[in-house]
Amino acid sequence: MIGSLTLDQLRVLVAIAESGSFSAAGRRLGRVQSAISQSIASLEEAQGVSLFDRSGHRPTVTDVGRVLIDQARAVLASASRFEAVAAGTRDGLEPELAVAIDPLVPTAPLIDSLRALRASFPNLPVSFSTEGLGGAERRLRSGKAAVALCLLIPAVPDDITAIPLLGIRPVPVVAAGHPLASLGRPASRADLQQHVQLILSDPTDPDGPSYGVVGTGSWKFVDLARRMDFLLAGFGWCRMPEHLIKEHVASGRLVPLELTEDLSGASGSIMIYAAHIRDRALGQAGRWLLEDLATRLA
């Protein structure tokens, strides 16, 4: 049955539903009414259903007809996207854009860029994944992502093209009720080592590169939001991106820590990169996204 189904029959069916009658659908499609009627009759015969009740003065849509009209709209929309993706590929647009991000990447500018990307390339399929620390680079290497917004620690690998997007300053903080918050002086390494440090960890490589870890008393998190929950609950101290703690510091729930020294060389900025594999050139949409993000974060 499905082999005899044509997109033209579905277009006729939807045209009748949207225009209100066979004759109006004929005018809309530039066809005589008899051609419209024949197309629907062939569709009904092939599928073994009655789409219209013809017992009255004018045909009316049956219950199964209403359901199948919705299905026809969905099929036509998919066919339209199919054609648009093929046309875009002929013009140099990638058939799909897969993006992966690390947890420290700021959300707001990324949302704005993805919204603008959708407006500029409305038929481009985009897939998106948020990864644990190191996960975005891993998806890039596996071919599951074309673009990664990520940290590259300890350095940018030779096989990756990385565009610096944004430096994020990690601020050491604790909950207001934590003992370090009432220390009354800058915290030393010895002070910090007496308390749990809440760190982000690569879920597939917990012994991989770390950033700013002090001592051995640490709790490891994959999820940045969950780490924030434990931080606010007073279970330990950590370094958090400034943009994520601003409101909590202003409300008094979190207290920034002053340190006596630059521990583990972690007082500077962490660089967020837009990265792709060097020998896998980005398509038109990928280049557009990186340029737009760079502009927004400049």
C-alpha positions in Angstrom: 0.0 0.0 0.0 2.7 2.5 0.9 4.4 1.9 -2.5 1.4 3.5 -4.3 1.3 6.5 -2.0 2.6 9.8 -3.5 3.4 13.2 -2.1 1.1 14.7 -4.7 -1.9 12.8 -3.2 -1.0 14.1 0.2 -0.8 17.6 -1.1 -4.2 17.3 -2.6 -5.6 15.9 0.7 -4.2 18.8 2.7 -5.3 21.3 0.2 -8.9 20.1 0.5 -8.7 20.2 4.3 -7.3 23.7 4.3 -9.4 25.2 1.5 -12.7 23.6 2.6 -13.8 21.8 -0.6 -12.7 19.8 -3.6 -13.4 22.7 -6.0 -11.5 25.2 -3.8 -8.6 22.8 -3.6 -8.7 22.5 -7.4 -8.5 26.3 -7.7 -5.7 26.4 -5.2 -3.6 23.8 -7.0 -4.6 24.9 -10.5 -6.4 21.7 -11.4 -9.9 20.8 -12.5 -12.2 19.3 -9.8 -12.4 15.9 -11.5 -8.6 15.6 -11.2 -8.8 16.4 -7.4 -11.6 13.8 -7.0 -9.7 11.1 -8.9 -6.6 11.7 -6.8 -8.5 11.2 -3.5 -10.4 8.2 -4.9 -7.0 6.6 -5.8 -5.6 7.4 -2.4 -8.7 5.9 -0.6 -8.6 2.8 -2.8 -4.9 2.2 -2.3 -5.1 2.6 1.5 -8.4 0.9 2.0 -10.0 3.7 3.9 -12.7 6.4 3.4 -11.2 9.8 3.8 -14.5 11.6 3.0 -18.2 10.8 3.6 -20.0 11.4 0.3 -23.5 10.6 1.5 -24.5 14.2 2.0 -24.7 17.2 -0.3 -21.0 17.7 -0.1 -18.2 15.4 1.0 -17.2 15.7 4.7 -14.0 14.5 6.4 -14.3 11.2 8.2 -12.7 10.5 11.6 -9.9 8.5 10.0 -9.6 11.3 7.4 -8.9 13.8 10.1 -6.2 11.7 11.6 -4.6 11.0 8.2 -4.7 14.7 7.2 -2.5 15.4 10.3 -0.2 12.6 9.2 -0.1 14.0 5.7 1.0 17.4 7.0 3.8 15.8 8.9 5.0 13.8 5.9 4.9 16.8 3.7 6.9 18.8 6.3 9.5 16.1 6.5 9.7 15.9 2.7 10.2 19.7 2.6 13.0 19.5 5.1 14.5 16.6 3.1 14.6 18.8 0.0 15.9 21.8 1.9 18.8 19.8 3.4 19.7 18.5 0.0 19.6 22.0 -1.5 21.7 23.4 1.3 24.3 20.7 0.9 24.6 21.6 -2.8 25.3 25.2 -1.7 28.0 24.2 0.7 26.0 23.8 3.9 26.7 20.8 6.0 23.8 18.3 6.2 23.9 18.4 10.0 25.8 20.4 12.7 26.6 18.7 15.9 27.8 20.9 18.8 29.1 19.7 22.2 30.0 21.9 25.2 31.8 21.5 28.5 30.0 22.5 31.7 31.8 25.8 32.3 30.7 27.4 29.0 28.4 30.3 29.7 24.8 29.5 28.6 23.3 32.9 27.7 25.5 33.9 24.7 25.4 30.3 23.4 21.6 30.3 23.5 21.6 33.6 21.6 24.0 32.3 19.0 22.0 29.0 18.5 18.8 31.0 18.2 20.4 33.2 15.5 21.8 30.1 13.8 18.3 28.7 13.6 17.0 31.9 12.1 19.8 32.0 9.5 19.7 28.3 8.6 16.1 27.2 9.5 16.3 23.8 7.7 19.7 22.8 9.2 19.4 19.8 11.6 21.4 20.8 14.7 22.2 18.3 17.5 23.5 19.5 20.9 25.0 17.8 23.9 26.3 19.0 27.2 29.1 17.0 28.5 31.1 16.4 31.7 34.6 17.9 31.9 36.6 16.7 28.9 33.5 15.2 27.2 33.2 17.8 24.4 36.7 17.2 23.2 36.1 13.5 23.3 33.0 13.8 21.1 35.0 16.0 18.7 37.7 13.3 18.4 35.1 10.5 18.0 33.4 12.4 15.1 30.2 12.8 17.0 30.5 16.6 17.1 31.8 19.0 14.5 32.3 21.9 17.0 33.2 21.7 20.6 33.1 24.6 23.1 35.5 23.5 25.8 38.5 23.8 28.0 41.7 22.3 26.6 43.9 21.4 29.5 46.8 21.5 29.9 47.3 22.9 26.3 45.8 22.9 22.9 46.5 19.6 21.1 48.3 19.7 17.8 45.5 18.1 15.9 42.8 20.6 17.0 42.1 24.1 15.7 41.1 26.2 18.7 39.8 29.7 18.7 39.9 31.5 22.1 36.4 32.7 22.9 36.3 33.8 26.5 38.5 33.8 29.6 36.6 32.8 32.7 37.9 33.8 36.1 37.4 31.1 38.7 36.7 32.5 42.2 37.3 30.5 45.3 34.1 30.5 47.4 32.3 28.8 50.3 28.8 28.9 51.7 28.3 31.7 54.3 28.0 29.1 57.1 31.2 27.2 56.2 34.2 27.5 58.7 36.4 29.1 56.0 33.9 31.9 55.6 34.6 33.1 59.2 38.3 32.6 59.1 38.9 36.4 59.4 42.1 36.3 57.4 43.3 35.1 54.0 43.2 31.3 53.7 46.5 29.4 53.3 47.0 26.1 51.7 47.0 24.5 55.1 43.6 26.0 55.9 42.1 24.7 52.6 43.5 21.3 53.1 41.5 20.8 56.3 38.3 21.0 54.3 36.7 19.2 51.4 37.3 20.7 47.9 34.4 20.2 45.5 35.9 19.6 42.0 34.7 18.9 38.5 35.9 15.6 37.2 36.0 13.9 33.8 33.6 10.9 34.3 35.6 8.7 32.0 39.1 9.7 33.2 38.9 10.6 36.9 42.7 10.6 37.1 43.2 12.9 34.1 44.3 16.5 34.1 42.8 18.6 36.9 42.8 22.3 37.5 43.6 24.0 40.8 43.2 20.9 43.1 44.6 21.5 46.6 45.4 18.4 48.7 43.6 15.1 48.6 40.3 15.7 50.4 38.1 16.2 47.4 34.6 15.3 46.3 34.2 14.8 42.5 31.3 16.0 40.4 30.4 15.7 36.7 27.4 18.0 37.0 28.1 21.7 37.6 24.6 22.3 38.9 24.9 19.5 41.4 28.3 20.8 42.6 26.6 24.2 43.2 24.0 22.5 45.3 26.6 20.9 47.5 28.6 24.2 47.7 25.5 26.2 48.8 24.8 23.4 51.4 28.2 24.0 53.0 29.9 20.7 52.2 33.1 22.3 50.9 34.8 25.0 49.0 35.6 25.3 45.3 36.4 27.7 42.5 33.4 28.7 40.5 33.1 30.8 37.3 32.3 34.4 38.3 29.2 34.6 36.2 27.6 31.6 38.0 28.1 32.9 41.6 27.4 36.6 41.1 23.8 36.4 42.5 24.7 34.1 45.3 27.5 36.4 46.5 25.2 39.4 46.2 22.6 37.6 48.4 25.2 36.6 50.9 24.7 32.9 50.4 28.3 32.5 49.1 31.4 34.2 50.4 34.5 34.7 48.2 37.8 33.5 49.8 40.9 35.6 49.8 44.0 33.3 49.5 47.5 33.8 50.8 49.0 32.5 47.5 48.3 31.6 44.0 47.6 27.9 44.6 48.4 25.6 41.7 48.6 28.6 39.4 44.9 28.8 39.3 44.2 32.4 40.0 44.2 33.5 36.3 41.5 32.9 33.7 40.4 29.6 32.3 40.1 29.9 28.5 37.0 28.6 26.7 37.8 27.6 23.1 35.7 26.9 20.0 37.4 23.9 18.6 37.3 21.5 15.7 39.6 18.8 14.4 42.2 20.4 12.2 41.8 18.1 9.2 38.0 18.2 9.3 37.0 21.5 7.7 33.9 23.2 9.1 30.9 23.8 6.8 29.2 27.0 6.2 27.0 26.8 9.3 29.8 25.8 11.6 31.9 28.7 10.5 28.9 31.0 10.9 28.3 29.8 14.5 31.9 30.3 15.5 32.0 33.8 14.1 28.8 34.7 15.8 29.9 33.4 19.1 33.2 35.3 18.9 31.4 38.5 18.1 29.0 38.1 21.1 31.8 37.3 23.5 34.3 39.9 22.2 
